[in-house]
Amino acid sequence: MIGNAQMAMADNGVEAADIRGTISYGRFKEYVMDHKIDAVRVSDDGREGFYHTIANTSGSVNLAPDPDLLKFLTENKIDLSVAHTVPNQFAALVPGIIGALVLVGLYGLFSQNAGGGAGFGGGANPMQMGKSKVNINLEPDTNVNFDSVAGVDEAKEELAEIVDFLKSPDRYTELGAKIPRGALLIGPPGTGKTLLAKAVAGEAGVPFLSISAAEFIEMFVGVGASRVRDMFAKAKENAPCIVFIDELDAVGRQRAQGMGMGNDEREQTINQLLTEMDGFEGNKGIIVLAATNIPEVLDKALLRPGRFDRQIAVGLPDRAGRERILAVHAKDKKLAPSVSLGEIAKRCLGMSGADLSNVMNEAAILAARKKIEEISMDEIYDAIDRMQIGMEKKGGTFSADRQKLVAYHEAGHAILGAVMEEYDLVNKISIVPRGGAGGVTIFTPDEEVMESGMYSKAYLLNRICVGMGGRIAEEVINGKNKVTTGASNDFQQVTNTAKMMVEQMGMSDVIGPRNVAGDPNTSPMMRAMGGGNDQGSILQSNIDDEVDRILQDQYDRGMKIILENKEVLDQIAKTLIEKEKIDGGQLLTIIETLKPELVPAGAKEKVAEMIARGGSGNKKPVDAELVPAV
């Protein structure tokens, strides 16, 4: 979504060597962005992908109907190929025949070793290899209640009915009421979906059974269904209880329509899941909770009444929610009296509960590293900066030419951002390398606008113009032939914004007020070959022309502003070279001294307030790529 300015968080700690087997689509995208997957082979129906990691492991993923998947993989430099199926019916049977023969051969091998305990079989029945070995985590007592979960009050209210039913089922059954058999928790990663599910079990005082949906899927058809049966059998033994299925999209995506288009193992697994949920006799006290961050890919049969009756949104917390979450994670921390959780919450705009937990933990680590007895605001702000833009690279030696290049690049973003009336406030500009960034310009968004997701056309055009600022400044000082690759990420962001304006948001007079992005349910490979696209070549040409026009107009607009105010650009760059960092207040002082008419009304007061409370909550710098050395 445009404006949801969030940086991909630091490495989640999973090594590429640990990635294998069937994974969810959400995890797949995370691993691609973390550069842990280097190649993907997509089935020709676009429904399934086979990945290869940098650590030489492999596995599969059920691909979501994502219209931007092909582009996403290309932009992340994934080696992409198509797995073509055998066209004739007889040939399609060949893999199964070969597989059967292989199994027969293995059976004979295992039988020979059955008596002595040697070899693969070790005396076990070889036909047991398809038997379920699913890891079902059973917690008789989660030691978690609703007080342990903050910032998701609406979700807790909806789940309170389930808790009440588990405590007093007779009160409902006597009135003929049927409690929902399942509830689907929907929200971004790190918002507390798993913790909420545990809290329901803890509040009700019932056992908690949990499993990741990815564990259902194996290469052998029927294993997943067996594991589903085992899970529900265990649930009935421990009823009343909560069954929690994480990453439901790994197994629950829409089934194929038509012959030969699906994944037999996955479809048998989901069919068994539907059967088990339908098989609850009366109110046995088994409640199924599941979590996903991509509900649009789930099979409709899962969402009908009698299965996952309710869909409960677990979104990012607002300011008050963030403060309550911080209070939970601060209980075991030695905080200085000067620490204000309210001010920290203001700065952490757009962060999830997991992010906030990480902030407090990183601050504690920094304090311990400094050998101080209390955590101050300095450590907390430093922890936030580390999470957002990485650790500062100290002690490096950079040429004067490189410093100048980075300074002008960031100054270009900063001056355009500062003079826009309908745009985010400039919080900080730095030319100190942090993480993978050669320099950054950080903006503070309007919290109300960001949380609502309601962005005006003027704002989006300003966003494109500001994003062009780095390249424009490079061109102004060095000429067209000496611009660098430093703006590559900028161009990716502004192009995506322009495309969404034209294709999805109806913000083009030529295309008109309609969505022409195509059918999102069309498979990625079909879209790549033109299938499922009702736009037509003429319409597509018009779309491309409109995107080009918007980008060029904003580039020309930014160029005009910078050329007319080059002395301001020069002074910002000079100050950056001298000080390496300047805040939004210092930036406005420079502009006001040279061109006071450029400063928007009320900008100084807003920036002063922002600086007083500790700075930005925007988790994504406008310019977060490494600018190459000159």
N, C-alpha and C positions, 0 to 999 in steps of 0.2 A: 504494500500500500504506500502510495506517495506520502512522504512526510514522516513516516514512522522511522525516524532517524536513529537507527540502532546499529552499532558496530557489532560484527560477529565477535562473540566473547573469546577470550583466550582459549587455548587448547583444552578440550574437555578431559584430558588425561588418558584417553584411549589411544593406545599405540596401533599403528597400521597392522602390526603382526597379530593383534587381538581381533581384528575384523575378519569374520568368516561366516559362512552359512547364510541363511535368509535373514535379512534385516528389514526394518520398516523404511518406508519412503522418506519419512522425516529424518531418520538417522543417516540414510543414504546421502541426502542433500548436505547435511552437516559435514560428513566425511569428505565429500567432494570439495566443499569450500575450505576445509582444513588441509587440502592437498594430500589426502591419504589414499585416494583412489586415482589410478592413472588411466584405466581403460574400461569401457563399457560396451558390451555387445547386446543390442536390443533385438527382441524377437520381431519378426516382420509385421505382427499385428500390434506392436507397440505396447503390449500389456506387461511384458516381463523383461527385466534386464539382468545381465550376468556381468558382475564387476570383477576387476583385478586390482589389488592394492600394490602400493610401492614396496610392501614387505613380501610380495609374491604369494599372498593368500587370495582366496576367491570365494564367491558366493553369489546369491541371487537377490533380487528385490522386485516386488510388485510395483510397477510404475503407476503413478497417479495420472489421471487425465489432466495434465498440466500443460497449458498452451505454450509456456515458455521453457519447457524442459530441454528441447533441442538447443535453443539459444543458451540456456544455462550451462549445459555440458560443453558447448563450444567455447564460451567465454572463459570457462575454467580449464581450457586446454586438455580436455579429456579425449583420449584416443577412442573414437566412436566407430562402431561397425554394426551391420545388420546380420542377424542369424536367420538365414533363409530356410524355410521348411521345404521338405520334399513334396513336389506338386502332385504326384499321382497317389491314389489310394493304397495301392499295393506297397509302394515304397515307404509310405508313412507307417506301415506295419513292421518294417525291417528293424528299426531300433528296439521295438518291443520283443521281437523274435530273438534278436541277438542278446538282449538283456536276459530273456528267459533261459537261453542256452548257457549264458555265463553263470546264472544262479544255479542251474543244474550241476555245472562243473564245480562250483564252489561247494555245493551240498555234498558232492562226492568226496572232495578234499577234506571237508570238515568231518565227514563220517569216518574217514580213515584215521583221523586223529582223536576221535571221540573217546576211545578207551584209555589212551595213555596220558592224556592231559597235555600233550605237546601240540604245537601248531596253533592255528588261529582258534580252533574250537574249544580247546581246553576242557573237553568232555561235555560241553554244553550243547543243547539242541540248536543247530544252526538256523532253524526256522524261527528262532526267537529273536533274530536280529531286527525284525520289524516291531518288536514289542516295545511299548512305551517306556521310556526312561526319562520322562519329563521331570524337571526340577520344580516341584510345587512347594513354595515356601509357606509353611504353616506357622503362624504366630498365635498361640492361645491368648496372649495378652499383648497388645501393641504398645501399651503405656503412652498412648497419644490420645488426646481429646481435642475438642473444639477450641479450648483455650490455647493449644499449641499452634493453632493455625490462625494467622492474622491477615487482614487485608482482602479477604474474600467473603464478606459478610452475607452477600446475597446467595452465594453458593451454599453456605452453611445453613441458611434458612430453608432452602429447598431440601437439603439432606436431613434436616431435623425430623421430618415426617417418617423417614426410613428408620431412624433411630427409635422413634416412639413406637413404631410397629414392632420392631424386634424386642423392645422391652415389654410391650403390652399387646400382643397379637389378638387376644380374645376380644378386646374392646372393638377392634375393627371387623373381625369376622362375624361377631354377633349382629352387626348392622348390615352385613352383606357386602362390606367393602373389600376390595382387592387391592392390596398394596402393589405398586409397580414392581415387576420382576427384575427390572434392570434400569440402570441410569448411566448415561454416557457423559463423562466429564470432558469438556472441550475447551482448549486453550493453548497458548504458546508454551514451549518448553520452559520449565523452571517456575511455573506459577503455583505449584503446590497441589497438583491433581492427586498424586500418589499419597501425599501427606493427608489430604482430605479424606481419601478412602480409608486410610488407617484410623483417622479420627472417628469416622462413623462406627467402625468396629470397636474402638476404645470406649466411645460414649455408650454404646449398647451393651458392652461387656461380653462380646461374642468373639470367637476365633476369626482370624484374618488369613485367608488363603490368597496368595498372589503368584502370578506368572506373567512373563512377557509373551505376547502373541507370537513373536518370532520363534519361540521354542516349539511351537506346534508343527512347524514346517520342516520336513526332511525330504531327502531325494526319493525315498521309497513311498509309493502311493499307499495310503491307508494308515501310515504312522501317525500323522496329525490327528486323524479322527480317533484313533486309539487313545491318544493323549488327552483329547477332549473328554472322552468317556471316563478316563481315569481321574481327571480333575473333578468332574461332577460326582463321581462315586465317592471320592474323598470328602467332597463338600457335604454330601448326604450323611456320611458318617459323623461329621462334626456340626450338623445343623442344630440350632440356628447359627448361621455364620455369614460372613461377607466373602464373596469371591471377587477378586480384582484382576482384570486382564489389562495389562499395560500395552500401549502401542497397538491398539486393536486394528489399525489400518494395515498391519503386516499380514493379516490373514483375512480381514473382513472387507476387502475392496470388492467392488461390483464384479459379479460373475459374468463370464463371457456369454454372449448371445450368438448362437449358431454353432455348428459342428466344427470341431478341431481348432477352436480359437482360445481355449482356456488352459489353465493349469489344473490338471486332474487332482493333484495332491491338495492344492489350496482349496479347490472347490469342494472336495470331499470333507475337508476340515471345517469349512464354514457351514456346510450342510449339517454336519454332526452337531456343531454349536447351536444351530437353529433348532434341531431336534431336541437337544438336551434342555434348552430354555423353554420349549413347548411342553416338555415332559414333567414339569413340576406339578405334582398332584396336590391341589389345594394350596394352602399357605404353609409350606414346610419350614419357612424361616430362612430360606436361601435367597440372598439378594446378590445379584451380579452387577458390579460396577466395572466400567471400562474407561479407558482414557485414550484420546487421540488429539493431534493438532491439525489433522486434515480430514474433517468429517465429510467433506464433499465427495470423497472417493469411496465411502462405505456403501455396501450393498443395501438397497432400500428395504429388503426383507428384515434386516437387523433392526431397523428403526421403527417398525410398525408396532402398534399397541400389543402388549403381551410379551414383548422382548425388551428392547431398550426403550421403555415408554417415555422416558424423560431425557432431554438434552440440557445439561447444566453448564452454562458458560463460566469458565474460571479464567478471567482476563487479568491483564496487568493491573496492579494496584494503583489507586489514585494517591494524592499526597498524604491524606490522613491514613490510608492503608499502609503506605510505605513507612510512615512513622511508627505504626503499631508493629510492623514486621521487624523494623530495626530494634524496637524495644525488646522483642522476643530474643533476638540474637545478641543483644547487649547484656543479657542477664548474667552471663558468666564472664563478662569482660570487665577489666579494671579501667573505667573511663575517668578522665579528668573532670573536675566540676564544671569546667568551661565548655564541655561537649554538649551541643544542642542537637538532639535527634531530629527536631523539627527543621532546622537549617539543613541538615544532611539530607533529609527527605526531599526538600525543595531542589537540591542539586541532583538528586538521583532520578530525575524524570525519565520514565520509560523503562526502568529496571524492574526485573521480576523478583520474586521472593528469593530465588536461588542466587541472583546477582547481589542482592542486599546482604545475604548471608556471607557471600564471598568477600564483599567490601569489609565487613567487620572482622573477618578472619585475617585478611591481608593486612589490615591496620594493626592487628595484634602482633602479627609476624614482624612488621616493620618496627613496632615499638620494642619488641624483644631484641631485634637486631641492633637497635640503637642503645640497648641496655638502659632503658628508662622504665620506671615503675608504673606509669599510667599512659593510657592511650589518649592523645590529644586530637584536636581538630586537624592539626597538620598531618598526622599519620593517616587519618581517615581521608582527607582530601588527596593525599599522595596515593593512597590505595585506589581511589576512584580514577585518578589519572592513569595509573598503571593498567587498570582494567580497560579503560577507554582507548588509550593510544600507545600503551606499552611503556617499558622502562626507558628512562633517558640513557643515551649512550654518551658517557662522560669520558673525557680524556682523548677523544678522537682528534685527528689533525685533518683539517679541510682547507682546501685552497681558497684564496680570496675570490677567485672566479666562481667557485661553487657556492660560497656563501652569498655572493651577490645574486646569482641565479635564483637560489631558493628564497632569498629575501624579496626579490621582485615578484616572484611567483605568488608568494603568500600575500604580499602587499596588494596584488591585483584582486585576489579574492576579498581581502579586507575592505578596500576602499569601495568596491561595488556593494558589498553587504552593508556597509555603514550608511550609505546614502539612500538606500531603498526604504521608502516609507512603510511598505507592507511586506516586511520580512523579519527574520529572526535577528536578535541582537548579537553583535560580535562580542564574544567573551574574552578570547585569548588568541594571540598570534605568536607562534614560536618557530624558530629555525633550528632548534636543537633536535637532532634526530631522536626519535622515540619509536621503539618497535621497528616496523618496516617503513616508517614515514620519515622523509627527509625534512619535512616541515609540516605544520598543521595550522589551520585556522578553524577555531571552534566557535560555534554559534549556540545560543540559548534559545530554544523555541518557546513559543507561547504555550503554556501547559494546557489551557482550555482548548485551544485549537488542535493541539496534537492529540489529546485524548479523544476528541470528537471525530477526528479524521476529516473535518470539513475544511478543505483548502480552496481558496478562491483562485480564479484564473490568473489574476494579477500576481498572487503569491507564487504560483507555479512558474510563470514567466520570469519573475525575479529570481527564482531558484536556478533556472537555466542560465540566466545572465551572470549571476554570481559564480556559478560553476565554471563558466568560460573565462573568468577573470585571470586565472593563472596563466593560461596560454596567451591571452591577449597581452598581458604584461611582458611575457617573454618575447613576443613578436615586436612590441613597441621598443624594447631596449636592444634587441639583438637582430631584428629583421626576420622575415619569413623563413629564410633558409637555415636559420640557426635555432629554431625552436626545438625543444627536447621532447622526449617521451613522457615527461613528468605529468602531463595532463591526460594520460590514457584513462585513468580511473574516472577523472572528471567527465570525460566525454561519454563514458559508459553510463554514468548516472544521468546526465542531461538528456542523452538520447532516449533512455528508458522513460524519463519523465515526458518528453515530447510525444513519444509513441502512445503512452497511456492517455494523454490529453486528447489525441486525435482518435484513437481506436476505441477507447472505453468510456471517456468522460464527456463526449459530445462537445468539446471545446474548439472545434474547427468549423468555420463558416462554410468551407467547401464541402466537407464530409457531412456536416449537419449534426443535430442532436440525437445520435444513435450509437449503439455499440456495434462495431464491425470487426471485433477481434477474432471472430470465428467461433466455432463450437468447441468449448473446452474439453468435451468428452471424446473428441476425435483423438486417436492415438498419435503420439509424437511422430512416428515414421510416416503415417498417412498424411499428416500435415506437411511434413517435409517434401512429400511427393505431390502435394496439392490436393489430397483427398480431404473431404469434409470441409472445405473452404468455399463458402458461398459468395465470397467477395467478387470474384471475377478479376481478370487481369487489368481492366480499365480502372476499377475501383482501387485495386491494390496500388496501381501507379499513382492515383490521386492521393492515396494515403502517404506514400513515400514522398511525394512532392510537398505535401503539407508539413510533414516532419522536417524535411530539409528547409522549408521556408521559415518555420518557427526557430530552428537552430541558427540559421543565418541571420535572421532579424535580431535575435538576442545577442549574437556575436557582434554585429554591427553597432547595436545599442551600447554594449559594454565598451567597445573600442572608442566610440564617440565620447563617453563619459571620461575614460582614462586619458585620452589625448587632450581633452579640454582641461584636465586637472593633473597634468603630468608632474607639476611641481609638488603636488600632494603625494603622488605615488613615489616620487624620489625621496621625499622626506620620511615616509613610512619605511621604505626599504633601508634608508640610512640609519634610522633609529633601531631597526631590527638587527642590522649588522653590528651596531654598537652594544646593544643590550641583550640580544638574542631572543628576548621575550618582551611583549608589551600586552597590557590588558585593554579591554574595551574603552575604559576611561581615558587612557593615554592616547589611544587611537583617535577618539573624538577631539581631544585637545589639539592634536596635530592638525586635524582637518579644520577645526574652528579657528585656529590661528591663521591659517592660510586662506581658507575659503569658508567663512562662517555660514554662508547661504546654503551650503551643501548639507548641513546637519539637520535632519528631520526634527520637527517640533516634538518636544518631550523625550527625545532620545537620550539626552544627558541624564535626566532624572531616572529613566528606566535602567540605564547602564549602571549608574551609581548604586541603585537598589540591588541589582544583580551582584555586583562586586561585593557589597556589604554582607550578603548572605553566603558568600563563598564561591560564587561562579556558576558555571554551566551545568545543566542537566542533560545536554545533548550528547548522546553516546557515539556520535559519528562526526568526525571532522570532515569538512568539505573536501579536504585534500589529504588523503591518507596513504599515498604511495611514495615510494622512494624516488626522489628526483636524482637522476644520474649525475655523477660528477662531470664537470666540464674538462 
